[in-house]
Structure formats: C-alpha cells, structure tokens
Amino acid sequence: MRMCTPIRGLLMALAVMFGTAMAFAPIPRITWEHREVHLVQFHEPDIYNYSALLLSEDKDTLYIGAREAVFAVNA
C-alpha cells in the first residue's frame, strides 16, 4: 500500500521541522544533582517567569533572569 503524495510530503516537512527545532533546542551547559547543592527558594513579589539561569565563571554568582528583571545572587 503506497502512501499518498500529500501525506508523504507533510510527514517529510514535519520531520525536517522537528529536526531543525531539536538542533536549536536549549541544552544546559551545567547540571547539578539536587544532592550536590544546598537549594534555597528564591522569590520576589510581583516578579514572574524565572526562566534563565547563568552561573558566573568563578561559580560565586548566580544570575536569574525573570520577566522584566535580572537578579544576581550569591551561589
């Protein structure tokens, strides 16, 4: 049984789009196990979407990006 040409084209287009999306997906450069670090909850009133974390090269400062705010906290 042959697949219809429009369906085959759609599947190929989806495969290309998925492959492209995976190529540009964010991959963390540093990961920690929860046992490795002492975690503290961080929250500021009226600040939401904490979505970006960057650890300084000396590993002393953690930069936290949120909607309309950037924080630098001691790691």
Secondary structure, 3 states (H helix, E strand, C coil): CCCCHHHHHHHHHHHHHHHHHHHCCCCCCCCCCCCCCCCCCCCCCCCCCCCEEEECCCCCEEEEEECCEEEEEEC
